[in-house]
Amino acid sequence: MTPFSEHYFTAPDGVRTYYRRYPAQGDSGKTPVICLHGLTRNSRDFEDLAPIIAEMGRTVVAVDVRGRGKSDYDTQIENYNPAKYVEDVQGILHELGWEKVISVGTSMGGLMTMILSTVAPGLLTGAVINDIGPELDPVGLTRIQGYVGGAGRFANWEEAGEALRAINGVAFPNETGAEFWIAFAKRTCRSIDTGEIVLDYDANISKPVKDGDVAPPDLWPFFEGLKGTPLLLVRGAISDLLAMECVNEMSHRHGAMELAQVPDVGHAPLLTEPAALEPIKAFLTRLD
């Protein structure tokens, strides 16, 4: 397992954003990768993928955006929005001295990737977007609004796993074993002093989402920023957030977008499934 080091970036407003850095294996000089997670998740979502990419000769940074994981919670709830998270990411990249980067973004992290491509033209030399597009399917959006910020306090990891299966089982219908869901819980939750398990994010991140303010109203202009940038879209074949109509329009507008679909998986693939991982590795191999 590739080791990682732990770091914090302090934004101008004093909020600290945590990130893991996985050093490239071998002196390659290849463009580094930044991994951006989904709405209620954190950098641990990439603890399997990041070492694989590092072994391919790329330094990888995986971020906990503010309000998640080891990052500070923000008392200004209006700051829980993708534009603010992108500002933090730009601060991290500036601190690292990275002027070119490849982004791997799951769900909200994919929205951040689109925004990043627009506010920082020329920064991205490639992008992998996981199960998200400029149009959000109302079915999946309603489901997410229904669970985000809900009560999350569990007696043990088994109970946490069962609770997360109840929410996310629709996305992984073939995963019926407790082991998968306990591992899922360990990426989404944390243990506290009482021994109880809690969700590893600030419940206040739910307020903008429940108000319908999950993303800018029209995302297509942000997606246009990816034109000319090598792009791989990963989609869960049974996704309820990314409809094929949107995928087709993305492909049409981009002109050279690659698509990898993960069978029997919904929103969002873990990216370690062979149907996602092999295309990601092939895609990265073709980039500088």
C-alpha positions as CSV (number, residue, x, y, z in Angstrom):
1,M,0.0,0.0,0.0
2,T,1.4,3.4,-1.0
3,P,1.9,5.5,2.1
4,F,0.4,9.0,2.2
5,S,1.2,12.1,4.2
6,E,-1.4,14.4,5.8
7,H,-1.6,18.1,5.3
8,Y,-3.8,21.2,5.9
9,F,-4.4,24.2,3.8
10,T,-5.7,27.3,5.6
11,A,-8.0,29.5,3.6
12,P,-8.1,33.3,4.0
13,D,-11.2,32.9,6.2
14,G,-9.3,30.6,8.5
15,V,-11.1,27.4,7.6
16,R,-8.6,24.5,7.3
17,T,-8.9,21.9,4.5
18,Y,-7.3,18.6,5.0
19,Y,-5.7,16.6,2.3
20,R,-3.8,13.4,1.8
21,R,-0.7,13.3,-0.5
22,Y,0.3,10.0,-2.1
23,P,3.8,10.4,-3.6
24,A,4.5,9.2,-7.2
25,Q,6.3,5.9,-7.3
26,G,9.3,6.5,-9.3
27,D,10.6,9.9,-10.6
28,S,8.3,10.4,-13.6
29,G,7.7,14.1,-13.9
30,K,4.1,13.2,-14.9
31,T,1.2,15.6,-14.3
32,P,-0.2,15.1,-10.8
33,V,-3.8,14.1,-9.9
34,I,-6.3,15.7,-7.5
35,C,-9.2,13.6,-6.3
36,L,-12.4,15.3,-5.3
37,H,-15.2,13.5,-3.5
38,G,-19.0,13.6,-3.4
39,L,-21.4,15.6,-1.2
40,T,-21.3,13.6,2.0
41,R,-18.0,11.8,1.5
42,N,-14.3,12.5,2.0
43,S,-10.8,11.6,0.9
44,R,-11.1,8.0,2.1
45,D,-13.2,7.3,-1.0
46,F,-10.0,7.3,-2.9
47,E,-7.9,5.2,-0.5
48,D,-7.9,2.3,-3.0
49,L,-7.7,4.3,-6.2
50,A,-5.1,6.8,-5.2
51,P,-2.3,4.3,-4.5
52,I,-3.0,2.7,-7.9
53,I,-2.5,6.0,-9.6
54,A,0.6,6.8,-7.6
55,E,2.1,3.5,-8.7
56,M,1.6,4.7,-12.3
57,G,4.1,7.5,-11.5
58,R,1.7,10.4,-10.6
59,T,1.6,12.2,-7.3
60,V,-2.0,12.2,-6.0
61,V,-3.8,14.6,-3.6
62,A,-7.2,13.6,-2.1
63,V,-9.1,16.3,-0.4
64,D,-11.6,16.5,2.4
65,V,-13.6,19.6,1.4
66,R,-14.6,21.9,4.3
67,G,-17.2,20.4,6.5
68,R,-16.1,16.8,5.9
69,G,-13.7,14.4,7.4
70,K,-10.7,16.0,9.0
71,S,-11.4,19.5,7.6
72,D,-12.8,22.3,9.7
73,Y,-16.6,22.7,9.9
74,D,-17.6,26.2,8.7
75,T,-19.9,28.4,10.8
76,Q,-20.9,30.3,7.7
77,I,-23.3,27.7,6.2
78,E,-23.5,29.7,2.9
79,N,-19.9,28.6,2.3
80,Y,-21.0,25.0,1.9
81,N,-21.2,25.3,-1.9
82,P,-19.0,24.0,-4.8
83,A,-17.7,27.4,-5.7
84,K,-16.2,27.9,-2.3
85,Y,-14.8,24.4,-2.3
86,V,-13.1,25.2,-5.6
87,E,-11.5,28.3,-4.1
88,D,-10.0,26.0,-1.4
89,V,-8.8,23.6,-4.0
90,Q,-7.1,26.4,-5.9
91,G,-5.4,27.4,-2.7
92,I,-4.1,23.9,-2.2
93,L,-2.8,23.7,-5.7
94,H,-1.1,27.1,-5.3
95,E,0.5,26.0,-2.1
96,L,1.8,22.8,-3.8
97,G,3.0,24.9,-6.8
98,W,1.0,22.8,-9.2
99,E,0.2,24.7,-12.4
100,K,-1.2,21.7,-14.3
101,V,-3.3,18.9,-12.8
102,I,-5.6,16.1,-13.8
103,S,-8.9,16.0,-11.8
104,V,-10.8,12.9,-10.7
105,G,-14.1,14.0,-9.4
106,T,-17.0,11.9,-8.1
107,S,-20.5,13.5,-8.1
108,M,-20.0,16.9,-6.4
109,G,-16.3,16.5,-7.1
110,G,-17.2,16.3,-10.8
111,L,-19.2,19.6,-10.5
112,M,-16.1,21.1,-8.9
113,T,-14.0,19.8,-11.8
114,M,-16.3,21.6,-14.3
115,I,-16.2,24.8,-12.3
116,L,-12.4,24.5,-12.0
117,S,-12.1,24.2,-15.8
118,T,-13.9,27.4,-16.2
119,V,-12.4,29.6,-13.5
120,A,-8.9,28.4,-14.1
121,P,-8.6,27.8,-17.9
122,G,-5.5,25.8,-18.8
123,L,-5.1,24.2,-15.4
124,L,-6.6,20.8,-16.2
125,T,-4.8,18.6,-18.6
126,G,-7.3,15.8,-18.2
127,A,-10.5,15.1,-16.2
128,V,-12.3,12.0,-15.0
129,I,-15.9,12.8,-14.0
130,N,-17.7,10.1,-12.0
131,D,-21.5,9.8,-12.5
132,I,-22.4,13.5,-12.8
133,G,-23.3,15.9,-15.5
134,P,-24.5,19.4,-16.1
135,E,-28.1,18.2,-15.6
136,L,-29.1,16.3,-12.4
137,D,-31.8,13.7,-12.8
138,P,-34.7,14.8,-10.4
139,V,-35.1,11.1,-9.2
140,G,-31.5,10.9,-7.8
141,L,-31.6,14.5,-6.6
142,T,-34.7,13.9,-4.6
143,R,-33.2,10.8,-3.0
144,I,-30.1,12.7,-2.0
145,Q,-32.1,15.5,-0.5
146,G,-34.0,12.9,1.5
147,Y,-31.0,11.5,3.3
148,V,-28.3,14.2,3.5
149,G,-27.9,15.6,7.0
150,G,-30.2,13.0,8.6
151,A,-29.6,11.6,12.0
152,G,-26.5,9.4,12.0
153,R,-25.5,7.9,15.3
154,F,-25.0,4.2,15.5
155,A,-24.0,1.7,18.2
156,N,-21.4,-0.1,16.2
157,W,-20.0,-0.5,12.7
158,E,-22.5,-3.3,11.8
159,E,-25.4,-0.9,12.6
160,A,-23.8,1.9,10.6
161,G,-23.3,-0.5,7.6
162,E,-27.0,-1.5,7.7
163,A,-28.1,2.2,7.8
164,L,-25.9,3.0,4.8
165,R,-27.2,-0.1,3.0
166,A,-30.7,1.2,3.5
167,I,-29.7,4.5,1.8
168,N,-27.3,3.3,-0.8
169,G,-28.4,-0.2,-1.5
170,V,-30.2,1.0,-4.6
171,A,-26.8,1.9,-6.1
172,F,-25.2,-1.5,-5.3
173,P,-28.0,-4.1,-5.7
174,N,-25.5,-7.0,-5.9
175,E,-23.8,-6.1,-2.6
176,T,-25.7,-8.1,-0.1
177,G,-22.9,-9.0,2.3
178,A,-22.3,-7.1,5.6
179,E,-18.5,-6.8,4.9
180,F,-19.0,-4.5,1.9
181,W,-21.3,-2.2,3.8
182,I,-19.1,-2.1,6.9
183,A,-16.2,-1.0,4.7
184,F,-18.6,1.5,3.1
185,A,-19.5,2.9,6.5
186,K,-15.8,3.2,7.5
187,R,-15.3,5.6,4.7
188,T,-18.5,7.6,5.4
189,C,-18.5,7.6,9.2
190,R,-16.1,8.0,12.2
191,S,-15.9,6.6,15.7
192,I,-16.3,9.0,18.6
193,D,-15.2,8.9,22.3
194,T,-18.4,7.1,23.4
195,G,-17.7,4.3,21.0
196,E,-20.6,5.3,18.9
197,I,-20.3,5.8,15.1
198,V,-21.4,9.0,13.5
199,L,-21.5,10.4,10.0
200,D,-18.2,12.1,9.2
201,Y,-19.6,15.4,8.0
202,D,-21.2,18.6,9.3
203,A,-25.0,18.1,9.2
204,N,-25.2,21.7,8.1
205,I,-24.0,20.8,4.6
206,S,-27.5,19.6,4.1
207,K,-29.2,23.0,4.4
208,P,-28.2,24.4,0.9
209,V,-29.0,21.0,-0.6
210,K,-32.4,20.7,0.9
211,D,-33.1,24.2,-0.3
212,G,-32.4,23.1,-3.8
213,D,-29.1,25.0,-3.9
214,V,-27.0,21.9,-4.7
215,A,-25.3,23.5,-7.8
216,P,-25.5,26.6,-9.9
217,P,-28.8,26.6,-11.8
218,D,-27.2,26.2,-15.3
219,L,-24.1,24.0,-15.3
220,W,-23.7,23.8,-19.1
221,P,-21.5,26.9,-19.3
222,F,-19.1,25.2,-16.7
223,F,-19.0,22.0,-18.7
224,E,-18.0,24.0,-21.8
225,G,-14.8,24.8,-19.9
226,L,-13.8,21.2,-20.5
227,K,-13.8,21.5,-24.3
228,G,-10.4,20.6,-25.6
229,T,-9.5,18.8,-22.4
230,P,-9.2,15.0,-22.5
231,L,-12.3,13.8,-20.7
232,L,-13.4,10.4,-19.4
233,L,-17.0,10.1,-18.0
234,V,-17.7,7.1,-15.7
235,R,-21.4,6.3,-15.3
236,G,-23.1,3.8,-13.2
237,A,-25.3,1.9,-15.6
238,I,-28.3,2.1,-13.3
239,S,-27.5,5.7,-12.1
240,D,-30.5,7.7,-10.9
241,L,-28.6,11.0,-11.1
242,L,-27.0,11.0,-14.5
243,A,-29.5,10.2,-17.3
244,M,-28.3,8.9,-20.7
245,E,-29.9,11.9,-22.4
246,C,-27.5,14.1,-20.5
247,V,-24.6,11.8,-21.3
248,N,-25.4,12.0,-25.0
249,E,-25.5,15.8,-24.9
250,M,-22.2,15.9,-23.0
251,S,-20.6,13.7,-25.7
252,H,-22.1,15.9,-28.5
253,R,-20.9,19.2,-26.9
254,H,-17.4,18.0,-25.9
255,G,-16.7,16.1,-29.2
256,A,-14.1,13.7,-27.8
257,M,-15.5,12.5,-24.5
258,E,-14.8,8.9,-23.6
259,L,-17.5,6.9,-21.7
260,A,-17.1,4.0,-19.3
261,Q,-20.3,2.4,-17.9
262,V,-20.2,0.2,-14.8
263,P,-22.8,-2.6,-15.0
264,D,-25.2,-3.1,-12.1
265,V,-24.0,0.0,-10.2
266,G,-25.9,3.2,-9.6
267,H,-24.8,6.5,-8.1
268,A,-21.9,6.5,-7.8
269,P,-19.3,3.9,-8.8
270,L,-16.4,3.3,-6.4
271,L,-14.0,3.6,-9.4
272,T,-12.3,0.4,-8.4
273,E,-14.7,-1.8,-10.3
274,P,-12.9,-3.3,-13.3
275,A,-15.3,-1.5,-15.7
276,A,-14.2,1.8,-14.3
277,L,-10.6,1.2,-13.2
278,E,-9.3,-0.2,-16.4
279,P,-10.6,2.7,-18.5
280,I,-9.2,5.2,-15.9
281,K,-5.8,3.5,-16.1
282,A,-5.8,3.5,-19.9
283,F,-6.9,7.1,-19.9
284,L,-4.2,8.3,-17.6
285,T,-1.6,6.3,-19.5
286,R,-2.3,8.4,-22.6
287,L,-1.8,11.7,-20.7
288,D,1.6,13.4,-19.9
